[in-house]
Amino acid sequence: MKTAVISGGNGGLGRALAAQLEHQGWHCVLMDIDIGGLEPSPSRTPVAVDLTDATALAHTAEQIIAARPSIDMVIYNAGVSQIGAFAQADLASHRRVFDINYFAAVSMAQAFLTPVRDSKGTHLAISSVAGFAPLHGRTAYAASKHAMQGFFTSLRSEEAAHGVRCLIAAPSFVATNIGNAERTDNGIVRPGSAADGIDYMSPQTAATVILNGVRKGQQFIPVGRVARLAAWIMRLSPGLYQRLMRRNMTGK
């Protein structure tokens, strides 16, 4: 039985990815800071860990590696967003977004690098449209996703010699926490909770698109109509994209 390790496994998209992988015969290890509501089963192991605690993450990864016969896919799904103008944000909250969205993913990739090489497996980064395009009112979020995407596209060339794939999925707006948009730390919110998104997708639909892309070996997987259009317009005219995005997000 192949094993997938999923960070942010207790979120809507993490759960949807796990459900579909388990249906395909995988065992899923779901890592999250809060695993309430996740029940262990023969095909599922919930693991509580703060991904921003490098020591705890390394220890947890060692335990997972020891417990499973192979680590065949690592899905970097954990993340937060931050909504608000940069002029009103503080540096501490900007760093917090990077700690969760970028540095936790890098630490996790380092921890699982060798077992993924051993299985000739897959690193799957869940980025965003904001990983390759601007997004109004999300400077920290967009910067962290750009960094994440740059990391995994660069890692791809290093790991290819080991038979390892580094794939990137870029969803647009996935409705994972609609109606649960409590804010902390100067605008930091749970992903998928904002009310100003466009053309929301369900987590189940997003998971299906992502895993179909993985099956096909797509290095870049745009998830949803908005993501596909954004990727096309950004290639054609970044200035046009900026104007359209601002108009859709602000009405101006």
C-alpha positions in Angstrom: 0.0 0.0 0.0 1.4 3.4 -1.1 1.6 6.2 1.5 0.8 9.8 1.0 1.7 12.4 3.7 -0.6 15.4 3.6 0.0 18.6 5.6 -3.1 20.6 6.5 -4.8 17.2 6.5 -7.7 18.4 8.6 -8.7 21.2 6.2 -11.4 20.8 3.5 -9.0 20.2 0.7 -6.7 18.0 2.8 -9.6 15.8 3.7 -10.9 15.7 0.1 -7.5 14.7 -1.2 -7.2 12.0 1.4 -10.6 10.6 0.8 -9.9 10.2 -2.9 -6.5 8.7 -2.4 -7.8 6.2 0.1 -10.5 5.2 -2.3 -7.6 4.5 -4.8 -5.9 2.2 -2.2 -3.5 4.6 -0.6 -2.7 5.0 3.1 -2.8 8.7 4.1 -1.0 10.3 7.0 -2.8 13.5 7.8 -0.7 16.1 9.6 -2.3 19.1 11.2 -1.9 21.2 14.3 -5.5 20.2 15.2 -6.7 16.7 14.3 -10.0 16.9 16.0 -12.6 15.0 14.0 -10.1 12.8 12.2 -10.4 9.2 13.2 -7.6 6.7 12.5 -8.4 3.7 10.3 -6.5 1.0 8.3 -6.1 3.6 5.5 -5.6 6.8 7.6 -3.3 8.0 10.3 -4.0 11.4 11.8 -0.9 13.1 13.3 -0.9 16.3 15.4 2.1 18.5 14.9 2.8 22.2 14.7 4.5 22.5 11.3 6.2 25.7 12.2 8.1 23.9 15.1 11.1 22.5 13.1 12.2 20.2 15.9 8.7 18.7 16.3 8.2 18.4 12.6 11.5 16.5 12.2 10.7 14.2 15.0 7.2 13.5 13.7 8.6 12.9 10.2 11.0 10.3 11.6 8.2 8.5 13.3 6.1 8.4 10.1 9.0 7.2 8.0 9.7 4.4 10.6 6.1 3.3 10.6 5.4 3.2 6.9 7.0 0.8 4.3 7.5 3.7 1.9 6.7 7.4 1.5 5.4 7.7 -2.1 3.9 11.2 -2.1 4.2 14.3 0.1 1.4 16.9 -0.4 2.2 20.3 0.9 -1.3 21.6 1.6 -1.0 23.5 4.9 -1.5 27.2 4.6 -3.1 30.4 5.8 -4.1 33.6 4.0 -3.9 37.2 5.1 -6.5 39.8 3.9 -5.9 43.5 4.1 -3.8 46.3 2.7 0.0 46.1 3.1 -0.1 49.7 4.6 -2.1 48.3 7.6 -0.1 45.1 8.0 2.8 44.5 10.3 6.0 42.6 9.7 5.3 40.0 12.3 2.1 38.8 10.6 3.9 38.8 7.2 6.6 36.5 8.7 3.8 34.3 10.2 2.3 33.7 6.8 5.8 32.7 5.5 6.4 30.5 8.4 3.3 28.4 7.6 3.0 28.7 3.8 6.7 28.5 2.9 9.2 27.6 5.6 7.0 24.7 7.0 6.9 23.3 3.4 10.7 23.6 3.0 11.3 21.9 6.4 8.8 19.1 5.5 10.5 18.6 2.1 13.9 18.3 3.8 12.5 15.8 6.3 11.0 13.5 3.6 13.6 14.0 0.9 15.4 10.7 1.3 12.3 8.4 1.6 10.7 10.1 -1.5 13.9 9.5 -3.4 13.9 5.9 -2.2 10.3 5.4 -3.6 10.9 7.5 -6.7 7.9 9.3 -5.5 6.2 12.7 -5.8 6.4 16.1 -4.1 3.0 17.8 -4.7 2.9 21.5 -3.7 -0.5 23.1 -3.3 0.2 26.6 -4.4 -2.4 29.1 -5.7 -3.2 31.4 -8.6 -1.4 33.8 -6.2 1.7 31.7 -6.7 2.1 33.0 -10.2 0.0 36.1 -10.4 -0.8 39.1 -8.2 -3.8 39.2 -5.8 -5.3 42.3 -4.4 -5.2 42.6 -0.6 -3.0 39.5 -0.2 0.6 40.7 -0.4 2.0 38.3 2.2 0.0 35.4 0.9 1.0 36.0 -2.8 4.6 36.5 -1.8 4.7 33.2 0.2 3.0 31.3 -2.6 5.4 32.8 -5.2 8.3 31.6 -2.9 6.8 28.2 -2.5 6.4 27.8 -6.3 9.9 29.0 -6.9 11.2 26.5 -4.4 9.5 23.5 -5.9 10.1 24.3 -9.5 13.8 24.6 -8.7 13.8 21.5 -6.6 12.3 19.7 -9.6 15.6 19.9 -11.5 17.6 18.6 -8.6 15.3 15.7 -7.8 14.8 14.6 -11.5 18.0 12.6 -11.3 16.6 10.5 -8.5 13.4 9.7 -10.4 11.3 12.1 -8.2 8.6 14.3 -9.5 7.9 17.8 -8.2 4.4 18.9 -9.2 2.6 22.1 -8.5 -1.2 22.6 -8.3 -2.6 26.1 -8.4 -6.2 26.3 -7.3 -8.2 29.5 -7.6 -10.8 29.9 -4.9 -11.7 26.7 -3.0 -14.6 27.0 -0.6 -13.1 25.2 2.4 -14.0 27.5 5.2 -16.7 29.8 3.9 -18.5 31.3 6.9 -15.5 30.7 9.2 -13.4 33.8 8.5 -12.3 34.6 12.0 -9.2 36.8 11.7 -6.1 36.7 14.0 -2.7 38.3 13.9 -3.6 41.3 11.8 -5.7 39.8 9.0 -4.5 36.2 9.0 -7.4 33.9 8.1 -8.0 30.2 7.4 -7.7 29.4 3.7 -10.9 29.3 1.7 -12.8 31.5 4.2 -12.8 34.9 2.5 -16.0 36.2 1.1 -14.4 38.2 -1.8 -13.4 35.2 -3.9 -14.4 34.5 -7.4 -16.0 31.4 -8.9 -15.5 29.1 -5.8 -14.9 25.4 -6.3 -15.8 22.6 -3.8 -12.8 20.8 -2.2 -14.0 17.6 -3.8 -13.9 19.1 -7.3 -10.5 20.6 -6.7 -9.1 17.4 -5.3 -10.3 15.5 -8.4 -8.6 18.0 -10.8 -5.4 17.9 -8.7 -5.2 14.1 -8.6 -6.0 13.7 -12.3 -3.1 16.1 -12.9 -0.9 14.0 -10.7 -1.9 10.8 -12.5 -1.0 12.5 -15.9 2.3 13.8 -14.5 1.5 17.4 -15.1 4.2 19.6 -13.7 1.8 22.5 -13.4 -1.8 21.9 -12.6 -4.2 24.9 -12.9 -7.2 24.0 -10.8 -10.5 25.6 -11.9 -11.7 27.9 -14.7 -10.2 31.0 -13.0 -6.8 29.4 -12.6 -6.7 28.3 -16.2 -7.7 31.7 -17.5 -5.3 33.4 -15.1 -2.4 31.3 -16.3 -3.3 32.1 -20.0 -3.8 35.9 -19.5 -0.6 36.2 -17.4 1.4 34.7 -20.3 -0.4 36.9 -22.8 -0.4 40.2 -20.9 0.5 40.6 -17.2 -0.8 44.2 -17.3 -4.2 43.1 -18.5 -4.4 40.5 -15.8 -3.6 43.1 -13.2 -6.4 45.4 -14.3 -8.9 42.5 -14.6 -8.0 41.1 -11.2 -8.3 44.5 -9.5 -11.6 45.2 -11.1 -13.0 41.8 -10.1 -11.7 42.0 -6.6 -12.5 45.6 -5.9 -15.1 46.7 -8.4 -12.8 49.5 -9.5 
